[in-house]
Amino acid sequence: MRRRFSWLLAVLFCLLGLTLLAPAFLPFDSLNHLTDSVMPDGEFESLTPDNLVVFKALFAAGGLALFALAALTFLRRWGQVGLFFRRMWADMLASLRGLRIPKAEMPFLALLLLITAAGVVYRFEYLYSSLHHDEAYTYMAFAHSLRVAVTDYHLPNNHVFHSILVYFSTQLFGNAPWAVRLPAFTAGVLLIPALYALGKRHYDRWVGLGATLLIAVSPAAVNYSTNARGYTLVALFGLVLLLLAHAVRQGKNRFVWALLVLVSALGMYTVPVFLLPFGIAFLWMFWENWRAALPGYASRRDFLTWWLVSGLAAATLTLLLYLPILIYTGAEKFFANGFVAPVPWSDYPETLAHRLAETWTEWTSRVPPAIRLLLAAGLTLSLLLHKKISPTRVPLQAASAVWVVLLLVIQRPNAWGKVWFGLLPLVILWAAAGLWGGASRLRVRAAPPAAVATILLLVPVLTRSAVILRELPRLWALQGDEEQAVLFVGAQAAGRDTLVVAPPDDASVWYYAELHGLYDRLYAGESNFDRLFVLVNPAEGQTPASVIEERGPALSESPACALLETIVKIQIFECMVSR
């Protein structure tokens, strides 16, 4: 009886699967007619020629999923599914029990806490600095609405998971700069303990502490931690992914593999440039373990099967997360927008060299030349001493170099400095490995050189933190050019006056107008106004006429404009319009 019921249920699943699979082969008109027919109002507006392939893929995936259910039912394998989840639960409990901190770790954690606190203070210094165009645009265009955040990709400025976090942050705490930057700030702070954990696992505790010192005070890391964009999340997820890559080598733990899939998908859902750390982690996992006999796995093939399935599962989950964007914005905007288009081969060497030089300048800005040379020496030593300072067989640097070259050759991206930020923590780790790991190799009867170096460097870092803390009230009270301009115009504008501003200052002006409750008043008269207040940035080659032409209302004749005020880089003009 049970066998007959399983057979009948499998047939039902197959029929439903065929019903879903068939629409995947229909042309647009037929599929549109079919979807319209099932809607109460007779119109299914979400289906368009631009996202036809997305809906076809959905129907095909649904059909294949039902065929899989039919196979599970017919073969009576549902018990195996339940067993898998019970084992995952047991693995999760085992992982939580493994988080106990041994007493020998306590002094290192105390130092880590001090370094992390210093890193927080360093980032506090810039937490209230003026919001830049991209971060202000993220908030104004995407993070205002949860629905917009998960469906709108008119520009790749939408780092979707980060935008979602900004939405909740500003809903909870208001729209002050610190609340807009809170997700990026939190991820930037968490980079510090995450790098310690990876350094300890990949090298030793002193290397981990040395790396945390470097990233806590790194000007580039501090800058990205106070920039309301998704790049610190990408870097954090990359470090966590490498930690999980180490963890799956310790034994077959289904919970850790599931976490690896989830972290990979969330990283890609934040910014697609997460493909960089994702590929490094998966290539290193394969390279390090493809010939190794790992505990808990039946064979090398067993480990590689988990490796392959987890990668495919991460890709599938990523596509599911991006599904609302693929439906409502279209696949072309996501996969083929101008910002991700490959650079032509004829221009690529020059473009790549220029972008790499920009990245180097960004990473080393405000770093003394002597420190740069020391860090470069550390990078070199980390490769030369790898077998002596790391328990791993394959240097992470090697996997990174191979994957980066592959991406550069295949994608030919116009790789701005922000694209590479996910690699900065790794570069810092390698520099620390060469310096602190090399120091640990020295035979000294007194205190260990690595410990001495850590303590000596921590003293100026904490001293600088104390200076910043005293300056914070003054720093947080400063107002940027755009904010001052908004407040000036807000004090001058009357009922039917309107504000006109062009890029790159527009998004910041919108944000500060909303922050001070002036947005509705300054933009209420866009179609019916008495005066125009025009913000001009001469450094961008702007004039009142060019700003009005680019972003202002259509006028029958050029208005008469008079300069009212200059605030650093911004000139404020009053323009009278005759009617």
C-alpha positions in Angstrom: 0.0 0.0 0.0 2.8 2.4 1.0 4.7 1.5 -2.2 1.6 2.2 -4.3 1.0 5.6 -2.6 4.7 6.6 -3.2 4.3 5.6 -6.9 1.1 7.7 -7.3 2.6 10.7 -5.6 5.7 10.5 -7.8 3.5 10.4 -10.9 1.7 13.5 -9.6 5.0 15.3 -9.0 6.1 14.4 -12.5 2.8 15.7 -14.1 3.2 19.0 -12.1 6.8 19.2 -13.2 5.8 18.8 -16.8 3.2 21.5 -16.3 5.8 23.9 -15.0 8.5 22.9 -17.6 6.3 23.5 -20.6 6.1 27.3 -20.3 9.9 27.5 -20.4 9.7 26.7 -24.1 7.0 29.2 -25.0 7.7 32.4 -26.9 7.0 35.7 -25.2 3.5 36.3 -26.6 2.3 32.9 -25.6 3.8 33.0 -22.2 2.5 36.5 -21.6 -1.0 35.4 -22.6 -0.7 32.4 -20.2 0.4 34.5 -17.2 -2.3 37.2 -18.0 -5.0 34.5 -17.9 -4.2 33.5 -14.3 -4.3 37.0 -12.9 -7.6 38.4 -11.4 -7.3 41.6 -13.5 -6.2 39.7 -16.6 -2.8 41.4 -16.7 0.6 40.2 -15.3 2.8 43.3 -15.6 6.0 41.8 -14.2 6.7 39.8 -17.4 8.5 41.9 -20.0 10.7 41.0 -23.0 13.7 42.1 -21.0 13.2 39.5 -18.2 11.6 36.7 -20.4 14.7 34.5 -19.9 14.4 34.9 -16.1 10.8 33.7 -16.1 11.7 30.8 -18.4 14.5 29.8 -16.1 12.1 30.0 -13.1 9.6 27.7 -14.8 12.4 25.3 -15.8 13.9 25.3 -12.3 10.4 24.7 -10.8 9.8 21.8 -13.1 13.2 20.2 -12.4 12.6 20.6 -8.7 9.3 18.7 -8.9 11.1 16.0 -10.9 13.6 15.7 -8.1 10.7 15.5 -5.6 9.2 12.7 -7.8 12.5 10.8 -7.7 12.8 11.2 -3.9 9.3 9.9 -3.4 9.5 7.0 -5.9 12.8 5.8 -4.4 11.5 6.5 -0.9 14.6 8.6 0.0 12.8 11.2 2.2 14.3 9.5 5.2 17.8 10.5 3.9 16.8 14.1 3.8 15.6 14.1 7.4 18.8 12.3 8.4 20.9 15.0 6.7 19.2 17.7 8.7 19.5 15.8 12.0 23.2 15.4 11.4 23.5 19.1 10.5 21.8 19.9 13.8 24.3 17.6 15.7 27.2 19.2 13.8 26.0 22.7 14.8 25.9 21.7 18.4 29.4 20.3 18.1 30.6 23.5 16.4 29.2 25.6 19.3 30.9 23.4 21.9 34.1 23.9 20.0 34.0 27.6 20.6 35.2 27.3 24.2 38.2 29.6 24.8 41.2 27.9 26.4 43.0 29.7 29.2 46.1 30.1 27.2 44.2 32.2 24.7 43.1 34.8 27.3 46.2 37.1 27.2 46.0 37.2 23.4 42.3 38.0 23.5 43.0 40.8 26.0 45.4 42.4 23.6 43.0 41.8 20.7 40.3 43.7 22.7 42.7 46.7 23.2 43.6 46.7 19.5 39.9 46.5 18.5 39.0 49.3 20.8 41.8 51.5 19.3 40.5 50.6 15.8 37.0 51.7 16.8 38.4 55.1 18.0 40.4 55.5 14.8 37.1 55.0 12.8 35.2 57.3 15.1 37.3 60.2 13.8 35.6 60.1 10.4 32.2 58.7 11.3 30.5 62.2 11.0 32.5 63.4 8.0 30.6 64.7 5.0 28.7 62.0 3.1 30.2 61.5 -0.3 28.2 61.1 -3.5 28.1 57.3 -3.7 27.1 56.7 -0.1 24.6 59.5 -0.1 23.1 58.1 -3.4 23.0 54.6 -1.8 20.8 56.0 1.0 18.6 58.3 -1.1 18.0 56.1 -4.1 18.0 52.5 -2.6 18.0 52.3 1.2 14.9 54.5 1.6 12.7 51.6 0.8 13.2 47.8 1.4 11.3 47.0 -1.8 13.5 49.4 -3.8 16.6 47.9 -2.2 15.8 44.4 -3.3 14.3 45.1 -6.8 16.1 48.2 -8.2 19.4 47.9 -9.9 19.3 50.8 -12.3 22.9 51.4 -11.2 25.4 49.0 -9.6 25.7 51.5 -6.8 23.1 49.3 -5.1 25.1 46.9 -2.9 21.9 45.1 -2.2 22.6 43.3 1.2 24.4 46.5 2.4 21.4 48.6 1.3 19.1 46.3 3.2 21.2 46.7 6.3 21.2 50.5 5.8 17.4 50.5 5.5 17.0 48.8 8.9 19.7 50.8 10.5 18.1 54.1 9.5 14.6 52.9 10.4 15.9 52.1 13.9 18.2 55.0 14.6 17.2 57.8 12.1 19.1 59.2 9.2 22.1 60.7 10.9 25.4 60.1 9.1 26.5 57.5 11.7 23.3 55.5 11.2 23.7 55.5 7.4 27.3 54.3 7.9 26.6 51.9 10.7 26.6 48.6 8.6 29.9 49.5 6.9 31.4 50.7 10.2 30.4 47.5 12.0 31.9 45.3 9.3 35.0 47.4 9.3 35.5 47.0 13.0 34.8 43.2 12.8 37.5 42.9 10.2 40.0 43.3 13.2 39.0 40.2 15.2 38.3 38.2 12.0 41.8 38.9 10.7 43.2 37.8 14.1 41.3 34.5 13.8 42.5 33.9 10.3 46.1 34.8 11.1 46.0 32.5 14.1 44.7 29.7 12.0 46.9 30.3 9.0 50.1 31.2 10.9 50.1 31.8 14.7 48.7 34.1 17.4 51.4 36.7 17.2 51.0 37.0 13.4 47.3 37.4 14.0 47.8 40.2 16.5 50.4 41.9 14.3 47.9 41.8 11.4 45.1 43.3 13.6 47.4 46.1 14.6 48.1 47.0 11.0 44.5 46.9 9.9 43.2 48.8 12.9 45.3 51.8 11.9 45.4 51.3 8.1 44.2 54.6 6.5 42.5 52.7 3.7 40.7 50.4 6.1 39.6 53.3 8.3 38.3 55.2 5.2 36.3 52.2 3.9 34.9 51.6 7.4 33.4 55.1 7.4 32.1 54.9 3.8 28.5 53.8 3.6 29.1 51.2 0.9 29.3 47.4 0.9 33.1 47.0 0.5 33.9 46.3 4.2 31.2 43.6 4.2 32.8 42.0 1.1 36.2 42.0 3.0 34.6 40.6 6.1 32.7 37.9 4.3 36.0 37.0 2.5 37.8 36.5 5.8 35.0 34.5 7.3 34.9 32.3 4.1 38.6 31.5 4.5 38.1 30.7 8.2 35.3 28.2 7.1 37.6 26.9 4.4 40.0 26.0 7.2 37.2 24.5 9.4 35.9 22.1 6.8 39.4 20.5 6.7 39.1 19.5 10.4 36.3 17.1 9.7 33.0 16.6 7.8 30.8 19.2 9.4 27.6 19.8 7.5 26.7 22.9 9.5 30.1 24.5 8.5 29.5 23.6 4.9 26.1 25.2 5.1 27.6 28.4 6.6 30.2 28.4 3.8 27.3 28.4 1.2 25.4 31.1 3.1 28.4 33.4 3.6 29.4 33.0 -0.1 25.9 34.0 -1.2 25.6 37.0 1.1 29.0 38.2 -0.1 27.9 38.0 -3.7 24.5 39.6 -2.7 26.4 42.5 -1.3 28.6 43.3 -4.3 29.4 40.9 -7.2 33.1 41.8 -6.8 32.9 39.2 -4.0 33.8 36.8 -6.8 37.4 37.8 -6.1 37.6 36.5 -2.4 35.2 33.7 -3.2 37.4 32.3 -6.0 40.5 32.7 -3.8 38.9 30.7 -1.0 37.6 27.9 -3.2 40.8 27.6 -5.3 42.9 27.4 -2.1 40.5 24.8 -0.7 40.9 22.6 -3.8 44.6 23.2 -4.1 45.4 22.6 -0.5 43.3 19.4 -0.1 42.9 17.6 -3.4 45.6 15.1 -2.5 45.1 15.1 1.3 43.3 12.5 3.4 41.2 14.6 5.7 39.5 13.3 8.9 35.8 12.5 8.7 35.8 12.2 4.9 35.5 8.7 3.3 38.0 9.7 0.6 39.5 12.6 -1.2 36.7 12.3 -3.7 34.2 12.7 -0.8 35.8 16.0 0.2 35.9 17.3 -3.4 32.2 16.3 -3.8 31.3 18.5 -0.9 33.5 21.3 -2.3 31.8 21.1 -5.7 28.3 20.9 -4.4 28.8 23.8 -1.9 30.1 26.0 -4.8 27.1 25.2 -6.9 24.8 25.7 -4.0 26.3 29.1 -3.3 25.8 30.1 -7.0 22.2 28.9 -6.9 21.4 30.7 -3.6 23.0 33.9 -5.1 20.7 33.7 -8.1 17.7 33.2 -5.9 18.6 36.3 -3.8 19.0 38.4 -7.0 15.8 37.1 -8.4 13.7 40.2 -7.6 16.2 42.4 -9.3 16.4 40.1 -12.4 12.6 40.2 -12.6 11.9 43.9 -11.9 15.1 45.5 -13.3 16.1 42.9 -15.9 19.1 40.7 -16.4 20.8 43.1 -18.8 21.1 45.9 -16.2 22.7 43.4 -13.8 25.0 41.4 -16.1 25.7 43.9 -18.9 25.7 47.4 -17.5 28.4 49.7 -18.7 30.3 49.6 -15.3 31.0 45.8 -15.7 31.6 45.7 -19.4 35.0 44.3 -20.3 37.6 46.8 -21.4 38.7 46.3 -25.0 42.0 44.4 -25.3 43.6 47.4 -27.1 43.0 49.6 -24.0 43.3 47.0 -21.3 47.0 47.1 -20.4 47.0 50.9 -20.0 43.7 50.8 -18.1 44.9 48.0 -15.8 48.2 49.7 -15.0 46.4 52.9 -14.2 43.9 51.3 -11.9 46.6 49.3 -10.1 48.6 52.4 -9.6 45.5 54.1 -8.2 44.9 51.2 -5.8 48.5 51.3 -4.6 48.2 55.0 -3.9 44.9 54.5 -2.1 46.3 51.7 0.1 49.5 53.5 1.0 48.1 57.1 1.4 49.3 58.6 4.6 51.6 55.6 5.2 55.3 56.8 5.8 57.7 55.5 3.1 59.8 53.6 5.7 56.7 51.7 6.8 55.9 50.9 3.1 59.3 49.4 2.7 59.0 47.4 5.9 55.6 46.0 4.8 56.9 45.1 1.4 59.8 43.3 3.1 57.2 41.4 5.2 55.3 40.4 2.0 58.4 39.0 0.5 59.4 37.1 3.7 56.0 35.6 4.1 56.6 33.7 0.8 60.2 32.8 1.5 59.4 31.5 5.0 56.0 30.0 4.3 57.0 26.4 5.1 58.5 27.5 8.4 55.8 29.9 9.6 52.5 28.2 8.3 51.1 24.8 8.8 49.4 24.9 5.4 51.0 23.3 2.3 49.8 25.8 -0.3 50.5 29.5 0.3 47.3 31.6 0.2 49.3 34.1 -1.9 49.7 31.5 -4.7 46.0 30.8 -4.9 45.3 34.5 -4.8 47.7 35.3 -7.6 46.3 32.5 -9.9 42.7 33.5 -9.3 43.4 37.2 -9.8 45.2 36.6 -13.1 42.4 34.4 -14.3 39.8 37.0 -13.5 41.8 39.8 -15.2 42.2 37.8 -18.3 38.7 36.5 -18.6 36.7 39.5 -17.4 39.1 42.4 -18.3 37.4 44.7 -15.7 37.9 48.4 -15.3 39.0 47.6 -11.7 38.8 50.7 -9.6 40.6 50.7 -6.2 37.4 49.8 -4.4 37.2 46.5 -6.3 40.5 45.4 -4.7 39.6 46.4 -1.1 38.6 42.8 -0.3 42.2 41.8 -0.8 43.7 44.5 1.5 43.2 42.4 4.8 45.0 39.5 3.1 47.9 41.7 2.0 48.1 43.0 5.5 48.1 39.5 6.9 50.9 38.4 4.6 53.0 41.5 5.5 52.4 40.6 9.2 53.3 37.0 8.6 56.7 38.0 7.1 57.5 40.4 9.9 56.0 38.8 13.0 56.5 35.2 11.7 60.1 36.0 10.8 60.7 37.6 14.2 59.3 34.4 15.9 62.1 32.4 14.1 64.8 34.4 15.9 66.4 32.6 18.8 66.4 35.1 21.7 66.6 34.1 25.4 64.7 37.2 26.5 61.1 38.0 25.7 59.9 36.7 22.3 60.7 39.3 19.6 57.1 39.1 18.1 55.6 39.9 21.6 58.0 42.8 22.1 57.2 44.2 18.6 53.4 43.9 19.4 53.6 45.7 22.7 55.9 48.5 21.4 53.6 49.2 18.4 50.5 49.1 20.6 51.8 52.0 22.8 51.7 54.7 20.0 48.4 53.3 18.7 46.7 53.7 22.1 48.3 57.1 22.5 46.9 58.3 19.2 43.5 56.9 20.2 43.5 59.0 23.3 44.3 62.1 21.2 41.4 61.3 18.9 39.0 60.8 21.7 39.7 64.3 23.0 39.1 65.8 19.5 35.9 63.9 18.8 33.4 66.6 20.0 35.1 69.2 17.7 35.4 66.8 14.8 31.7 65.6 15.0 30.5 69.2 15.1 32.2 70.1 11.7 29.9 70.6 8.7 30.9 69.8 5.2 30.5 72.1 2.1 27.2 70.5 1.0 25.6 70.6 4.4 26.6 74.3 4.9 25.2 75.1 1.4 21.9 73.4 2.2 21.5 75.3 5.5 22.4 78.6 3.8 19.8 78.1 1.0 17.3 76.9 3.5 17.6 80.1 5.4 17.2 82.2 2.2 14.5 80.2 0.3 10.8 81.2 0.5 7.7 79.3 -0.4 8.1 78.9 -4.2 11.9 78.8 -4.5 13.7 75.7 -5.6 17.2 74.3 -5.5 19.3 73.1 -8.5 22.5 71.1 -8.1 24.4 68.8 -10.5 26.7 65.8 -10.0 28.9 65.1 -8.1 27.3 67.2 -5.3 23.7 66.4 -6.0 23.3 63.2 -3.9 25.0 64.8 -0.9 22.8 67.9 -1.1 19.7 65.7 -1.3 20.8 63.8 1.8 21.5 66.9 3.9 18.3 68.6 2.7 16.4 65.6 4.1 18.5 65.3 7.2 17.6 68.9 8.2 14.0 68.6 7.1 14.4 70.9 4.1 14.0 68.5 1.2 10.3 69.1 0.6 10.6 72.8 0.9 13.7 73.2 -1.3 12.3 70.9 -4.1 8.6 71.6 -3.8 8.7 74.3 -6.5 10.4 72.4 -9.3 7.5 73.0 -11.6 6.2 76.2 -10.2 8.9 78.5 -8.8 9.8 82.2 -8.3 13.6 81.8 -7.8 16.3 79.2 -8.5 19.1 78.7 -6.0 21.9 77.1 -8.1 24.9 75.3 -6.5 28.0 75.5 -8.7 31.2 73.6 -8.4 33.8 75.5 -10.4 36.4 72.7 -10.0 34.0 70.5 -12.1 33.8 73.2 -14.8 30.3 74.2 -13.8 28.5 77.5 -14.3 25.0 78.5 -13.3 23.9 78.1 -16.9 25.4 74.6 -17.3 23.9 73.4 -14.0 20.5 74.6 -14.9 20.8 73.1 -18.4 21.8 69.7 -16.9 19.5 69.4 -13.9 17.2 72.5 -13.8 13.7 73.1 -15.2 13.3 74.0 -18.9 13.4 77.8 -19.3 12.5 79.9 -22.3 15.5 82.3 -21.7 18.6 82.4 -19.6 17.9 83.7 -16.1 19.8 86.5 -14.4 22.1 85.0 -11.7 23.9 86.7 -8.9 26.5 85.1 -6.6 25.3 85.0 -3.0 27.9 83.0 -1.1 31.0 80.8 -1.6 31.4 77.8 0.7 34.9 76.3 0.1 34.3 74.5 -3.3 30.6 75.5 -3.7 29.3 78.7 -5.1 25.6 79.6 -4.4 23.8 81.6 -7.0 20.4 83.3 -6.9 18.8 83.2 -10.3 15.7 85.2 -11.1 13.4 83.9 -13.8 11.2 86.3 -15.8 7.7 85.0 -16.8 
